[in-house]
Amino acid sequence: MKITLTPGQVEFLFDFVRRKYVRYYDVQSELVDHLATAIEERLEKDTNADFHVALALVYSEFGLFGFSRIVQERETQTQKSSRKMLWQQALKFFSWPVIISTLTLTVGGWLILSTLEPVLSKNMIYFTWVILMGWIYYRAHILYKQRPSKPLLALETSRANIFFPFFYPEVMFVFSTHLHLGWIYFFLVIIMMIRLAAFNSWRNMMNTSRLRYPAAFS
Amino acid sequence: MADAQLFKGALIPIILKLLQNQDKMYGYEITRKVKEITSGKMNITEGALYPALHKLEGEGLLRVTLVMESNRQRKYYSLTPNGKKSLRYKLEDMQAFLEQMKQIFNPAINLAG
C-alpha cells in the first residue's frame, strides 16, 4: 500500500531537522525529503510501524555525526559557488561592450580630477566613494527587505560577499595619506567593481532562490 | 556488507555512473539503487552521499532540479556536460585501477613470485 506522509508529519520533520541545528531551509528541504521517503518506505513494509520509531531508525542511518557533516560540506560548497558567481559577475565588467564604458569613465574621471587642486581632487574622491558606497548599501538594504522568511544558505552566503573581500582595510586605504592619489583612485574603481559585482550576484541569487524555494518566501 | 574503506574511493564514480544510466535521481533513490544492484552488499551511508553530491554540484558536474512531489520538494541531480566528461575519465581510471589490483592479487603472479 502506497503511503504518503501527511502535511503535519512533514512539518514535524522540518521541526526535527531544525532541532538538529540545520538552520537553512534549502538544506532542510533535501533532508526532510530523504527522511520522509525512507519513513514512507518503512511504513509501507510494516503498516503497524510507528512514525516516530521509523524516524529514529532512519535518522540513525545518518551515523554518529547526524546531519553535521552534510551541513558542513554544503556550507563549504556554497561558499565556493558563491565566490565563483561573484568573479563571474566581476568579469562582466571586462566584456567588450562594458569595458569601453568602464575605461572611458575611469580615465575620464581621472583626467577631470588631475586638472583640479590636489586637496580638491582628494576630497572629490572621498565624496564619490561615500556616495557610491551609500548607493550600493541603500540598494542592498532594499533587496534585504525582500529576503525570505526562512533563511536560505545560498542567499546568505551570497549576501556576505557584499562585505568581501575587505571593508575596514578599504576605509583605511581610501583615507590613506601616504599613497599617491592616482593609486587611491585606481583601487577605488576596482573595489567599487567588486562591490557592484557582489551586489549583482546577490540580486541574481535572490531571483533564483525565489523560483527554486517559493515556500521559503511565503 | 562490503568493506566501507574499499567502497569510499569509488563513491563518486558510482554516483556519476548511476546518474548516467538514470538521467536524474534524488539522494534517497541513489542509496536504494546501490543496495538493489548489489543485492544489499553495498550500502551508501547518507553521511557520505550528500557531501559527495554537494561537492559534485559545487564543481559543476551535477545540475539540480527541484520538483514538488507529494507534499514536499524533491531535489533531483543530473549530469552536466562536464559531469559526463568527468565520468569518462573516472571510468578509465577505475578500469586501470582494477587492472593493477588484478595484477597484485592474481595468484599466478604470486606463484611465479
Interface residues (C-beta under 8 A of the other chain):
Chain A: T4 L5 T6 P7 V10 S29 E30 L31 V32 D33 H34 A36 T37 A38 E61 F62 G63 F65 R69 I70 Q72 E73 R74 T76 Q77 T78 K80 S81 R212 Y213 A215
Chain B: Y26 G27 Y28 T45 E46 G47 Y50 P51 H54 K55 E57 G58 L66 E69 S70 N71 R72 Q73 R74 K75
